[in-house]
Amino acid sequence: MNSRRFIQCDVFSPLPTQGNALAVVVDGQDLSEQQMQQFAAWTNLAETTFLLPPVDPSADYRVRIFTTTREMPFAGHPTLGSCAAWLRSGGVPRNPRLVRQECAVGIVEIDVSQANELAFVAPPTRIEPLDPDRLQLIVEALEIPQDAILRSARLNNGPVWQVLQLASAQAVLAVDSSRVRWPEYTPIGLIGAHPPGSECDYEVRMFAPSSGMSEDPITGSLNAAIAHWMRADGRLSGPIRIAQGTAIGRHGRVSIRPDGSNIWIGGQVHVLIVGTIDL
């Protein structure tokens, strides 16, 4: 066993403890994949990350991302939380305004120029029609009225998402997430618009029975995929603000900002625990 630096942080909320928690092992060198997976299961958080020296010489560091049951090629709140942990632990990026994080999907750029918000470039997303039979299974299981569905898609940006846009944020919040109990399903995302003049433009929810939970507090990678989908359909012309976690008592906030060919996915990160672990 070695003593390793450890950080636990809260991501995608202006209010500490109201976002999505992340455990970060800052010194991940020499740990086997089995050790990483076992520790991630032990933390019992949605994700745990391990920081490593980069393989790509253009990267500032490398990250591996684990849920309690499997490794993820990319995830949003682990991206921002890992970056905040790396900076808090003395990491110095080559570019003072931009961190380059290496993960299984490649290099993800993170804007660190803002005082109270980090933002990553949404990775490319493959957008496909959602299989009609799968859509019908979701609609029936969640008891979503057919007239509440505006559009749907299958989105892939590392994780794969089955996404439905409903007629309103109210319709999204009315769905009972406890009905999602099928381990063979890929994650389900819902989005609906809040009334004009609201604090947030949209409400998002994510159900992930394959990860052993009925609902995720805040999901950066889902919001990143949705942003690409919206832009591809001509529905993303300027910055928008997303609320997530409302239905489970969280206060998640995600900013989405199109900028030329990039889409930036931003949120606040609060470092809550700093210490060491013997692992």
ABEGO torsion letter per residue (X at the ends): XBBBBBBBBBBGBABBGABBBBBBBABABGBBAAAAAAAAAAAGBABBBBBBBBABAABABBBBBBBAABBBABBAAAAAAAAAAAAAAGBBBABAABBBBBBAAEBBBBBAABAABBBBBBBBBBBBBBBAAAAAAAAAAAGBBAAABABBBBBBAGBBBBBBBBABAAAAAABBAAABABAABBBBBBBBBBBBGBABABBBBBBBAAAGBABBABBAAAAAAAAAAAAAAGABABBBBBBBGAAAGBBBBBBBBBBEABBBBBBBBBBABBBBBBX
